[in-house]
Amino acid sequence: MELENLKPMPDVPALPETVLPWEDADAYRRLLDAIKADHDPQGATEAHLVEELAGIIWRKRRLALAERAAFHRGLKGAITEDAFDKGKVTRRALVHLDSGENQTERPVDAVRATAMDTARDRGEMERDQALTEKALAILKAGKAGAYDRVLKLLDADTMTWWTDTLNGEFDDDGTWQPDAANLRQWLESTVLPWYDERRRELDNRPLIRAQAFGEAFDPHRLDRLARHEIHLDRKFEKTLAMLLKLKELRGCGA
């Protein structure tokens, strides 16, 4: 292509040096205009000091974003399940209660759940518990065919749990057998206590949420941000003092 046929590039306003490419240059310019309106700089030196003030404030806003990002990063780590220690955040949140070691509440659910979500989860749990108690009543009656009848009555999650137990998923000794007596014992010793624990977890979701948010705090990362903020504050104070001194000297010489 011949040079004379090249079309000129459209004019693109240059970003101020303080503004990163993905940041809002117009917002920075509005900030700068506001500070200019506050101090009415006269001459290149005062104009430079005003631009310095705008740049410092802009960087402090960026620090606030960095702090938020640090908390988000920490929160992701806090609510991520550890395959070797499932429910660790939940256990720490409920350590003051008489809880066991088999919490099933995922921290991510406690963090994200609304009041409506919790009410729904509680309703589902209570329906499942009612089925379990009805199943126990049938098994205690001891009538023929009770085992098969109960298998059709239990909810899908409890049935999967029972099947996995029979297959040795949770019991390496293989002591559970597919009969009415074993199923009754399992429901009484394992499932009913789980409902109590689950109810305790749902009641204390705010505590689990608070524990996760607290563990998201990274003092080492935030300490570095705080030190940088202190540096910017001192720079702001020094720059503002210089600007005010110049304006005072200019007033005295008028």
N, C-alpha and C positions, 0 to 999 in steps of 0.2 A: 504494500500500500504506500502510495506517495505521501510525503509529509504534508503537501498542500491540501490533501483530501481529508486529513484528520480533523475531527470536530473538537472544538475546545470543550474541556470538562466543565460542567456546571459549577458555579461558585458554591462551596460548602462552608458554612461558618466554622471557623476553627474552634476547637474546644479550649477553654481556659486550661492552663497547665495544671491547675489544682484538680480538675475534674477528670476522673477516669472514663474511658470510652463508654462504659455501660451506665454511667451515672447521668443524672438529669442536669444538663448544662444550663437550661433555662431557670431551673430552681436555684442554681448557684448564682446566676446573674441577678435574680431577684434579691437574693441575700446580699450580694455586693451593693446593689442599688439602695437597699434599706440602710446599710451601714454608711454609705455615702451621704444619704439624707440625714443621718444622725450627726455626722461630723463635718460635713461640708468641706472636704479637703481642698486646700489651696496649694498648687504647685506639685511637682513630681514627687517630692519626698513624702508629703502628707498623703498623696494618692497611693504611694507604695505601701505606707503603713496601714491604710484602710484595706487595701487588698490583702495584706498579711492577716489582718483581723478576720476578714471573710474566710481566708484559707484555713485558719485555725478552727473557727466555728464549723466549717465544712468537715474537717478531719475529725472533730469531736462527734459529729453526727455519724461518721463512718465507724467510729469506735463503738457507738451504741449498736450498730448493726452487727459488728463483730462479737459483741457480748451476747446478743440474741443468738447468733449462729453457734457460739460456744455452748450455750445452754441447750440448743436443739441437738447438737452433737452428743452432749452428755446424756440427754434424755433418751436418745436412740440407744445408747449403750445400756442405760438403766432398764429399759423395757424389753430388751432383746433377751429371749429365753436362753439360758445356758443349759445345753443338753446334759451336762453332768450335775447340775444343781437347779433343777426346775423349781420355780416358785420362790427363789431366794429373796427377791424384793418383798414379796407378800409375807414371807416368814418374818423378815426383819420388821415390817410394818406392824405385825400382830404379835410381836414377841411378848408384849405385856399381857396378852390374853392366854387363856388355857387352850392353846391350839396344838394340833399334832404336827407331823412332819409331811403331811400329804396334801398340801394346799394345791388347788387346781386353778385358782384365779390368776390369769396372766396379767402382769402389770399393764400391758398395753391396753387390755380391756378396761381396767380400772381408770386409766388415764383418759380414754376416749368415750367411755360410757356416759350417756345423759341420764337424767332421772327417769325418763321414759324407758330407756334401755334396761336399767336396773329393775324397774317394776316388771318389765316383760320377762327378764331372766328369773326373777323371783316367782312369777306366776307359773312359768314352765317347770321350775323345780318343785313347786308345791303340787302341781298336777302329777308329776312323776312320783313324788313321795306318796301321794294318795293311792296310786296304782300299786306301789310297793306294799303299802300297808294292807291293801285289799288282797294282794297275793299272799301275804303272810297269814291272813285270816283263813284263806282257803287251805293253805298248807297245814295250819294248826288244826283244822277240822279233821284232817286225816282221811278224807274220803278217797275212794278209788279214782284214778285218773287226775288227781290234783296236780301232779307235776306237769303233765302236758297242758292242762288248763291254764296253769300259771305262766307257762312259756308263751302262750298266746296273749296273755294279759299284760305282761311287762312291756314298758316302752322300749324302743329300739336301742337306745344307748345302754340301758341296763342289760338287755339281752346280749349285746355285743361284749359288754364287760364280763358277763357270766361265761360266754363262749370262750373268750380269751383266757379266763381263769382256768377253765377246764383244760384248755390246751397248754397250760403251764406258763402263760405269759407273765403272770404275777406270782406264781407259786411253784418254785422249783421242786418241791417235794411231791407234787402231784397228789395231794391228799384229798382234793375235792372230787366228788363223783356226781354223775348226772342223775340224781334221784331227789325225791322230795325232801328227805331229811337233810341232805347236804345243802340243797338250795335254801331251805329255811334257815339253816345255821349261817350261811353266807350272807343272806339278806339282813339278818339280825346283827351279825358281827362286823360286817363291812359296809353295806349299803346305807343302812339307817344312820350310822355315825357320820358317813360322808354327807348326808343331807344337813346334819347339824353344823358340820364344818363349812359347807357351802353357804348356808344361811349366815354364818358369822362373817364370811368373806364379803358377801353382798352388803351386809349391814355396815361393813367397815371399808367400803370402797374409797371414801374420802381419805382415810388414813393411808391406804395403799397408794393412792394418787399422790398424796403429799410426800410419801417416802420416795417415790420415783422422781418427783421434782427435786427433792433435796439431794438425791444421789446424782442428779444431773449437774450439780454445782461442781465445777472444776477449779479449785482455788489457785492451782499453778497457772493455768491458762489465763484466768481472769486477773491474776496478780500482774502478769505482764501487761495486760491491757490497762490496768489501773496505773501502773508506773508511766506508761505512755501518756495517759490522760493528765496525770500530774505535770508532766513535761509540757504538754500543750497549754495547761492552765497558767503555768509560770510564763510561758512565752507570750500568751495573750496579755497577761498583766504587764509585762515589760513593754510590749508593743503599744498597748493602750497608754501607758505612762509616757512613752516617747512622743506619741501623737499629741496628747494633751499638753505636754511641755512645749512642743513646737507651736501649737496654737496659742499658748500663753505668751511665748516670746514674740510671736507675730503680732499679738494684740498690744503688747507693750511697745513695740516699735512703730505702731500705727500713728 
